[in-house]
Amino acid sequence: MSAKYKSRLLSHLSHESYTPARIGDVAKDLNIPVDQIEEFTTAVRGYAEQGLVELGQSGHVTLPSLGNIADAAKGQQKTVSGTFRKNQRGFGFVEPTQKFREGSVFIPADAVGDALTGDTVRAKVFRDRKPDGSFGFAGEIVEVVDRKKSSYSGTLTKRGQLWVMLPDGKQITNPIVIRDAESTKAREGDKVVVELLIYPEGNDLGEGVITKVLGEAGRPDVETQAVIAAFDLPGEFDPEHVQQAREASADFDAQIAEWKEKGSSVLKGGRLDLTEDFIITIDPPDAKDYDDAISIKRTDSIDGGGWEVGVHIADVAHFIPLNSPLDVQAKDRANSVYLPRHVIPMLPEVLSNGICSLQEGVPRFCKSAFMTYDKYGKVRSEGCAQTLIRSSKRLTYLEAQALIDGDLNEARRHAKTPPKYTDQLLETLREFNMCAKAIQARRDREGMIVLDLPECVLVYDERGHVVDAEREDDAFTHKLIEMFMVEANEVLARLFENMNVPLLRRVHPEPVPGDSDTLRKVAMVAGFRIPKSPTREELQGLLKATAGSSAARAVHFAVLRTMSQAEYSPALVGHFALASKAYAHFTSPIRRYADLTVHRALAEYLKATDNGRKRPRSEGDWKRLGMDLMRTNGCLPEDQLEQIGKAATLREKNAESAERSLRSFLVLQLLEGHIGESYKGVVTGISNRGIFVQIDKYLADGFIKSEDLPGDTTRGNVTPFWKVDARTGALVDIRSGRSFNFGDSVMVKIVQVDLAKRQMECVLGDDAARAAGKGKQVFDGKGKLQGGFGEGGGIGARPAGAGFGSGGWDKETGKWRGSTGDQKRSQRSKSRDKGKNHRRDK
């Protein structure tokens, strides 16, 4: 059964805007090509047989209903499994593993138990009477199947006689009681890692023991280690992994010594010797692991002339046998993690910065993709081989750009190796530039989506504190390398698709119709109309039509949010944003395990074809070769690739979250010293509670509450009443008509920063534009707040029962007003019994 439609179909059916439709209409909504309608129909019927969707007697397609679970007969399954998401006010939602038409299951606060955000849980589902008299569904968590995490980082402090840790992040909002603080020699104000022994439940505090004392909270190195612990990122490699890497390095040195003595005839597997070819690398100035290199030659073998391009990627698979200890470790890590000023590599540095790094002037094993292009950037032929290369020159992005522009003095400013610029180098860069622009133009014609979103580079002092931020350079050489890497990735994806061999791909499905609602509103405000289910070309046209206008940034943000996230999967789904029908990651095996699986599959193909010299001639030959390859160890079956892909996608998201968390902390730590100062920003989100803003210079996110937004001060200073306009998506003062919308430029003043929660509260920076009576006192230079934040910290005052609930610190006794430790065990069954009648109709 085809899996390529599954994700998009289920996302479309689960969207709140979806109304039941027949298969043909659903196919039309999803822009399924006419020649794939039959395949799509077969797939939908297969999903129905699996119970993933339902086909009504009228042929309408829907998701199953939670009613099937709630109304199940006695003795049948009445629970769903899924991921729990907890609100700070105590209630939460379970996102079922299987999608249902009603979406997430609401869990009342008294039915949450000790589940935390991210936990995998099992919840009993029942019908629930809503305040308006209608019925919906709610649930009660009956089991925590798997904890997302059991250890947390935070700051140690003392309240009265009780030691507690104030956790970082938003997953646990109450303090955690620490019984063993004195025995660890931790001091108040230290950042610590705590293992939970008793999980918080309702107003009852959790309890834990300190497993690691990291040091003084606020120090960048300490906060880095706290993030590593909080996100369960890997630490140092075990000795056996390092030893395996050293043995691989020694073996490689022996092979190179033999090659130097006897020549290319001793290279195993018919490896091509390209050490005399002119090959270069272009990387950031601080790069250490150079995993890709490029070469180019002019060719007259096609009408009008063209280019022969080689993309050479470090042959990591050659050094790491499948299922070896280092392979198992790399598979678990899935990717390198790039934190501010700190890298956690997927492979030991003896490999990643050593024999797998394509350093200037030294021989290195590679797997290479070769493409021949015509003058229009169209691929005319392609192939692959395992090679031996020697990089002729290492360049930085700005250095290469300056050489292309003919500014040798500027190039020398950015050089990291001796600035010797030969005529051959300069001519090679010019050819790269022309070829890359031809490829870019072709991809643009094919509908590639290009977003122009701001990026900044943080500037640090010697201790690691952020002191400034600069805009990232816009040198075309970044795009130049990107173009060639994307092209090489496509070569590998097409190769295995031609043989019907499963491959771990980088898939990016088309947006589902409901996800374009915000974009349609933003486009309408900008004076454009787009359909419910826009094509790639229509999105591209909107981006081009608004380029350079005041609406451009809002449109680019909205297009980004419309598109789904890319992920790893063997499904035959292309890459929507790149306008690619077949796409896989091949070009970074040093830092991505998904690429390593592609390299292993390629190694099997090259072994079967005499290093690519004996390619199949007919379609039948290609298919027969594919059948042979699927019996090899390096070409993994689809179910294994699916498991690896899911794990790699989760690891990737976790790494991105960790990087975002630490980056946010470091930036907000800087801005904490600028309370009361104003900055240019842009509105990035709208809700009835207020507007989300991002400070332009630092790309730091903040929030302005609706009660702090000024109405129209020219009309009697009437207190504004803010409401989201369903038509435009703007937050509108219905009394004056003043509005704020996605992408609006604003001046914001920083009011408060909560480092632990990575939150920043702002107000509009133009006091003269504020409504009468809404002038809000801000923190002075010492951080003293005159209003706005509740005592417990965080953005906004805490309502009763939210976060700390009815408990709290008694300032006179120094004790927690609530239960701790053993007290809550005796209360659990009673409190659960009391909650059994929460708006329930059994």
N, C-alpha and C positions, 0 to 999 in steps of 0.2 A: 504494500500500500504506500502511495506517495506521501511523504511527510512535508513536502515543500509548501503545501497550502495550509497546513494545520495551524501554525502560529497566527497567521493573519486572519484566518476564518474565525478562530475562537476569540481573538481580540475584537473583531468586528461584531460578533454576536453578543459579546459581553458589554459593549458600549451602551451607555444609558440612552443614546439617541436611536439605537437600532429598533426597528419595528419588524415583526416576522414577515419574511418574504420567501418566495420560491427559489429553488436553486439557481435558475437562470437569472433572476433579479439580483441575487447575492453575487453571482459571478460578475454581473455588470457593475455592481457597487465596488467590487474589488479590482476592476479593470483587468479581469482575466482575458487574455487573448482568445480570439475566436477558435483558433486551432487547438486550444487547450481546454475548451469547455467540456468535452467528453471525459477527459482525464480528471478534471475538477469534479464533475458529477459523480464519477466512480469513487473518488476520494471521499466526498461528503457522505455517500451511502456507506462507505466503509467506517467512517467515524461514527455514524449512527449505530452500526452493528457493535461498535466498541462501547457505546453508551456515552460518547463524548458530546454528541448532539442528538436532537430528536427531530424526526420528520413526521409532521402531522398528517392526518388523512387528506388534507387539502394540499399537501406538498410543501407547507411552510417549514422553514428551518429555524429551530430555536435551540437554546441550551437547555439541559435538564433543569428541573425546578427543585429548590430546596424542600418544596412540599412533598416530594417523593421520599425524602429522608424523614421529615417531621411526621408524616402520616404512615410510615412503615408499620406493618403489622407487628404485634408483640413477638419478641424473639428475633426480629430482623434488625439489621444495622440501622441505628438512628443517629449516628454520629458522622461528622466530617473531619478530615484531617487537613491541616493547613498551617500557614505562618501567622502568628499573632502580632498585632500592632497595638500598643497600649497608648492611650491618651493620658496627658498629665492630670486629667481630672478623674482618673481611675478606671473608666470604662475602656473598651477597646473593640477591635474587629479581628476576625479570623478570615484571612484570604485563603479560601479552600484550594487545595492542590488541583482538584478538578474544578473547572469553571461552571458556575450556575447562573441562570438568568437574573437572579436577584442580587448577584455580586457577593460582597463580603457579608459575613454573619456578625451582627451586633452582639457584643458581650457586655451585659450590665456590670457595673463596678462590683456588685456583690457576687458575681459569678466568675470573676477573673481568676480567683485563687492566687497562687504565687507566680503565675506566668508573666514573662517579661517580653518586651519587643524583640522580635526575631526568633523567639522560641517556636519550635514545631510542636503543635498541640493537637489534641483530639477533643472535639466539642460536640455535646449533645444539642440537637436542633429542635426547637419547638415553635409553634405558632404564637405570635405575640400581638396583643391588641395595642394599637397606637393611640395617642391622645385624641385623634380625630375620629376614633371609632372603627377605623379600618384595621385590617390584619396584615401583619408582615411576619418576619421571622427573627428570632433571637436565639441565643445559645448560652450554654454553660460549659466552661472548660472542665473536662473530667480527667484529663491526663496531659502532663507535659511529656511528650515523646522524646524530644531532644532539645537540650539547652543550646542556644546560640553561643553562649559563653558562660563561664563560671567565675572568671577573674576580671576585676575591674581596677582601673587606676583612678587616683584622686588625691586630694590634699588632706593630710592628717591634721586634726584639730581637737581641742578639748572643750567640752561643754560641761561646766561643773566638775564632777568627778568622773565623767564618762568620756572616753576617747571614741571619736568617730572619724570616719572618712567621708569627705564631701566628694561624691563621684564626678568625674568628668563626663561630659555629654548629657544626653537627654533620656537615656534608657532607664536610669534609676534617678528619681528626683529627690528622694529622701536620703538622709545620712545613713551610713552603714556602721553599726556598732562594732568596735574593735576591742576584744577582751585581752589581747596579748601585746598591746602597744609597748609597755615598758620592757618586755623581754627582748624586743627587737632593736632596742636602742634608737628607735626612730624619734625624731623631735617634732614638736608642733610646727606646722608649715612645710613639712617634708612631703614630697610626692611619693606615694607608695602604691604597690600592687597588692590587691586583696583577693583572696579566694573566698567566695561565699559559702558559708556552711548552712545558713538559714536564709531563704529568699524572702524579700519583703512581700507582705500581703496586706492589702488595704492600708490602714493607718499604722500597721505594725512594721517596725524597722527590721531590716535584714541584719544578719550578723556574719562576720567573717574574720579571717586571720591574715596577717600581713605575710606575704611570701617574698616580697622584695622591697627594699628601701632604695629609691632611686636618687634622692638628693633634694636639694632646695627647689621647691615649686617655682616655676617661672623662668628658670634657666633654660635656654634653648636645648642644650644637650640632654637635660633631664626631661623636658617635655617631649623630646624626640623618643626617648626610651619609653615614656608613658604611652605614647601613641602606638609604638611597636607592641607593647603589652596589651593595650586596649583592643587592638585590631587583630591580635593573635598572629602577628607577622613572624616569619621564621628568624632564628638567630644564627649563630655560627654553624658552619658545617662540621659534621662529625669527622673524627680522624680518618675513618675508612673512606669517606668521600674525597677528602683532600689527598689521601694516598693514591686512590684510583686516578685522580687528575694528574698527580705527579708521574705516575707510571705511564700514562698516556703521553705526557709531555716528553718523557725520556724516550719512548718508542718513536715519537715523531722526530726527535733530534737524530736518532739513529737512521731513520729513513732518509732524512735530508742529507746526512753525511754520505750515505751510499749514493744518493742522487748526484751530489757534487762530484763524487769520484767517478761514477760510471755513466752518468747521463740519464736521459728520460726513459731509456729502455727498461730501467728497474722499477719504474712507477707501476704500482699494482692496479689491476682493473682497467688498463689502457688509459689511465689518467692523462689528459692533455697537458703538455708543458707550454704554458703561456708566459713564462717568466721574461721573455724578450718583448712581449707586447707592452704598449704604453698604457698603463692602468693607474688610475688615481682614486683617492678617497676625498670626500668633502663632508665635514662633520662640524659639530659645535666646538668652540675653542677648548672646553674643559672635558671633551670626550676621552675615554680610555679604552673602550671596547669598540673597535672599528669592525663591524660585522658585514659591511657592504662596500664594494668598490665598483667602478664603472670604466668602460672603455668604448671607443667609437672610431669608426673608419668611414670615410667616404666611399661610396660604391657607384659604379656606372653600369651595374648588371641589370638595372631596371630603367625603363624609359623615364627620362627627366632627372635621373640620378636619385640618390638617397643615402641612407646610412646603415651600417652594420653596428649594432650596439650589443655590448656584453654587460650583463649585471652579474657580478661575482660575489657569492655569499659564503661566509666562513662555513667549512664542512664540519659542523659540530657533531653530526651523527657518526662521522668516521671515528670519533674519539670516545663515544659513549654507547656501548652495546645495549641493546634492548634488554630491559629487566635487570640490568646490573644495579648495584647499590646506588650509584650516582644517578642513573636513569630514574629509579624509583623516587629519589629525593627531588630531582628536577620536576618530575610529574606532579608531586605533591605541592611544590612551590608554584608551579604553573607559569610564573613570570617573575621578572625582576621588579622590585618596588623602588620607585624614585621619590623619596621624600626630600623636602628642602635640605640641601647640604648633606644628604646621607642616602646611600644606595644599598639596598639589600639584594645581592645578585642571585639569579637562579642557579648559576654555576660557580664553582670556586674560581677565584681570580687567577689562579695559575692557568686556567683555560680561558676565561672571559677576557682577561687583560693580557694573556700570554699567547699561546699557540693558536687560539681561535680569533685573535685580533689582527686585522689586516694592516699591520704597521708598515711604515715606509721602509723599503729597502730589504725586507726579509721575505723568504719564500713561505707561502701558506697554502694549505689545501682548501679548495673551494668547490662548491657546486654552482655552476654558471648557467644562466639563461641567455640565449642569443636571439635577437630579433633583427630582422631587416625591414627598414621603413622606406616608403617612397617619400617624395618631397611634401606630401600632404599629411605625413605622420601616420599613414595607414600601414599596418603590419602586412608584409608580403610573404614572410617566411619566419619560422621560429624553431628552436631546438634547445636541447639541454646537454650538459656533459659535466663530469667531474674533472676538475682542473687543478693545476699548480700555478699560482700567480706570484708576482712580486710587485707590490705597489711602487710606482715610480715617484709619486709625490703625495704628501698629505697636505690638504688645504682646509681652511675654515670657511664657513659660509660667506662671511663678509670679505675675506681675502679673495675667494674665487669670484665674487661679484665685482670687486674692484678691478680684477684682471680682465674680466669680460668688458667692463666699462672703459678700460684703457688707463686706469689710474694706478700706476705702480707704487707710488708713494703711499697711497691709502692702503694698498694691498699689504705693504710691509708692516703697517701699523697693526694688522690683524694676524700676522703670520705666527705660527707656533713651531715652525721648522725653518732652517736657513732659507731666506727669501731668494732662491735661485729660480728665475722665471725664464725658461728657454722658449725659443720660437715654437717648438713642438707643443709645449704646454699651452701657450697662448692660443695656438691654432686649434688644439683639442677642445679648449674651453669654448671657443667660438662655435665649433661644430655642435658641442653639447647644447649650447644655448639655442641654436637654430632648430635642432631636432626636438628639444623639449617643447619649444613654442609651437612647433608643428603638431606634436602629439596633443598638447593642451588645446589647440584650436580644434583638432578632430574630436576630442572628448567633449568639448563645449558643444559642437554640432550634434553629438550623440545624446546630450542632455545632462551632462555632469553638473551636480549642484555644488556651487562654491559659495560658502558663507564668509562674509567679512565681519568677524566678531573681534572685539578688542582682546588683546593679550598683553600681559605685562611681565617683566622680569624683576624679581625682588633683589634689592641691594642689601647686603648684610655687613655688620661690623665684624671685628675679629672674634667676638664671643658668640656670634650667630644671631644677634638681634637684627631685625629688619630696621633699616634706617631710611630707606627710600624705595621707590619703584620707578622703573623705566619702561617705556613702550618697547615691545619686542621688535627687532628689526624686520623690515619687509623686503629683504633681498630676494630676488627671483630665484637665487640658487636653492632656497628651501623648496620652492615649487619644482625646480629642475630635478632634484633628487627624488622628490615625491612622485613625479611623473614616471621616472624609470623604475622605481620600486613597484608602483601599481601595475605597470606593464608586465614586469617579471612575475608578479603574483598571478596575473591572469594567465600567463603562459602555462604555469603549473596546473591551475584549475582546469583549463581547457584540455590539457594533456590527459588527465585522468578521467575527465568526463567523456572524452572520445573512446576510452577503453571500458566505460561503465564500471570503474573501480572506485569504491567508496573512498572519500578523502575528507579530512577535517577542514571545513571551509569557514571563511569569514562571511557570514550572511547578514544582509541588511534588508529586511522586507519593506515593501511599499507601505506607506501610512494607511491606516484604515480610515474610512470616511469620517467617523465621529471625532477623530483626533485633529481634524482640520478646522474645527469650530472656531477656536481662538484666532487662527490665521485668517479665516474668512472675515472675522470682525475687524481685525487690524487692517486687512486689505481694504475693507469697505471705508474705514475712516480715512485711509490714504487715497480714496477715490477709485479703487479697483474692485472688480467683482471676480471671484473665482468659484468654480463649481464645488459641490459637496465632496466629490472625490477627485481632487486635482491630479493631473498627470505630472510626470517629472518635467515635461516641457512647459507646462503651465506654471509650475513653481519657479522654474528657471526664468521664464518670461517676467514673472512678478518681481523677482530679484533684480533683473536688469532694468525693468521699467522704473523702479524706485531708487536705483543707484544714484547716489549724490544728493538725494532729497532728504528732507527732515524726517521722513518716514522710514528711511532705509534701515536704521538700527532696529526699530521695532519690528519691521518685516523680517529681518534676518533672525532675530530672537524667536519670532513666532514660527518661522520655518523650522528652526532647530527643534523646537518643542513639538512640532507636528510629526517629525520623523521618529521612528522607533530607534531603539538602541541596537547597534550591531552586536552579534554574538557568534560563538563558535558552534557549528553544527555540521553534520554530514549531509543535511538536506540540500537538494539541488535548487537552492534559492540564490539569486544573484545579489549584487550590492547596489541598492537603489540610488544612493547619493553619488556613487561613482559611475552610474550608468553602465554597470558591468554585469553581463549575463552569467559569468563564471568567475569566482574570486576566492582565493585562499591566501593565507599568510605564509610566505616562504622566506622573506628577506631578513628576519631577525631571530635566528635559532639560538643565539646567545642568551636572549632575554625572554623568549616566549616558547613554551613547550609545544604549542600548536604548530609552530613552524618546524619544530624538530620532527613531529610525526610526518609532515609533508616531505622533509628531507629523507626520512627512512623509506617512504614509499618511492621517492625518486631514485634512491639507491637501488631498489629492486628492479625498477624499469631499466636503469642504465646497465645493470648486471646482465639483464636479459637481452639487451640490444647492442652489446659491445660498446658500451659508453656512448650510446645514442647514434652510433654509426650505421646500424642496421635497423632502421625504422620500418615498421609495417608498411606495406604498399597499398593494401585495400582495406575497406571498412571491415570486412570479415576477418582479416589478419589482426586488425586492432582489437576487435572483440575477443578473438581467441587468445591474444596476448593478455588481455585483461583477465580472462578466466584463469590463466596460468599465474598471474601476479597475485590474485586473491588467495592463492594457496601458499604464499610466502609469508614469512614472519613479519616483514616490514610493512606489508599492506594489511592493516588491521580491519576486522569486520565492522560493519556499520554500528552494531550495538555498542561495541567498545569505544568507537569514535564518539558516539553520542554521549557516553558517560564522561569521557575525557573532556569533551566540549562543554558540558554543563559545569564540570568542576573548574575548568579554566575560565569560563565566563564569570563564575562566582568569585574566584580569586582575583580576577581583573577588577571587578567592581569593588571588592574589599580594598584592594590596593589604592584605587582611585579615591575611595572614601577616606582612607588613612592620610593620603597626601593632601586632600582637601581640608581635613581636620587640622593637621599641623600647620599648613599654610595659613588657614584662617586664624589659628591661635597667634601665630607670629605677627600677622598683620594687625589683628585687633589689639595685641599687646602694645604695638606702636601707637595705634589710634587712641588707646586708653590714656595716653599722655596728651591728647589733643581734645579733651572734653570741652564742649562749648564752641569749637571751631567749625567753620562751614566749608563744604566741599561741593564741587559739581558732581551730579549723579544722574541716574536714569531710573525710571520706574520699570521694574522687571516682573512685577506680579500684582494682582488685584484681588482683594477679597472684601467682604462686608466689614471685616475687622480693621482694615486699613490697607496700606500699600507697601509693597516690598521695593526697596531701592538698592542700587549698587553704586558705590562711589567710583567714579571714573578712574582716578589715578591708581588706586590700589585694587580695584575690582573686589572690594569688600562689601558684603551684603548686610543690609540693615532693614529695619521695619519702622514705619510711622503709623501709629494707631489712628483710627478714624476720628476719635475725639480730639486729637491734636491737629487735625487738618483744618485750615481756615476756610470759611465760606466766602461769600462775596461781601467784602467790607464796605462796599459802596452803597449797600442797600439796607442801611439801618442796623448793621451788625447783628442780623438775626442768627441765632444759633443754628448751625448747619445740621442737616439730617442726611447722612450718606447712605447710598444704596447702589448696588451694582446694576447697571443697565444691561438687561439681557440682550438687547439688540447690538450694542457696540462693545460690551465688555468693560466699559469705563465705570469708575466709581464716581457717582454723581451726587452733588448736594441738591436734593429735589426742591429745596426752597429758593435757591439762587441760580441753579443751572451750572455752577462751577463744577469742573470734572478733572479727574486724573486718569490717564490711560496708559496702557502698556507702551513703553518707549518714550514717554514724555521726559524732557530734560528738566531737572529740578536742582535747586540749591538746598543741601541738607546740613543740619547742625547735629553733631554727635551729642547725645544726652547721657547715655550710659552704655557701658561695655560689661558683659558677663563672660569672662574668659573660659570658665569651666564649661559653659553651655555653647560657647562660640556664637554668642548673640550680641547684636548691637541695636540699641534703640536710638532713633533720630526724630527730629522735628524739622519742619521746613526752615531753612536758614534765613529767609527774608522776614524779619520781625514785622516790618511795616505792612506786610501782606497778610498777617495773621488776624483772625477774627478777634473782636474785643472779648476780653475775659478769658482768652485761651493762651495768653502769654505764659509759657511754662518755665519754671525755674529749672536751671540745669546744674550739674555738678560743678563745683569750683575746682581750682587746681589741685586741691587735696582730695578730691573725689567725694565730697560730701553732697548728698542728694537732698533736695528740698521737696521732692515729689516725684511721682511716676512709678517707682519700683516698690514692690512689697518687701517686707523684711527678709523674706526667704531668698531674695535674689531672683534673677530671671527677668524676662520681659513682661511687664504688666503686673498688676497686683494679683495675688492668688485668691481666687474665689474659695468659698467654703468647700471643703472636700477635694480641692485640687492639689495635687502634688503632696504637700505635707498633710493634707486633710484636716481633721479636727484636732490632730496632735500639734505639737510645737514645743519649742524650748521655753521652759519657765525661767524667766530672767532672775527671779529671786532664789530659786532652789538650784538652778543649773541642771534640771532634770527634764527629760523628754515627757511631754504630756501625751502618753499613749503607751502601747505595750511593746515590750522587747523580750527577746529570748524565750524562756519557757512559758511566759504568760500567754503567748498567743496560741500555743498548742491546745490549751484547754478551751480556747475561744472559737477555734476553727469550725468545729461541727455545729456549734450553736449559731454562729453568724451565717453559715451556709443554709441552715434550716430556715432561719428568719427570712432569707432572700428568695425562698422558693416561690413566692406568690408575686414576684416582680412582673406586673402587667402580663401575666401568663394566662393563656387559655389552652389547657391541655386537651 
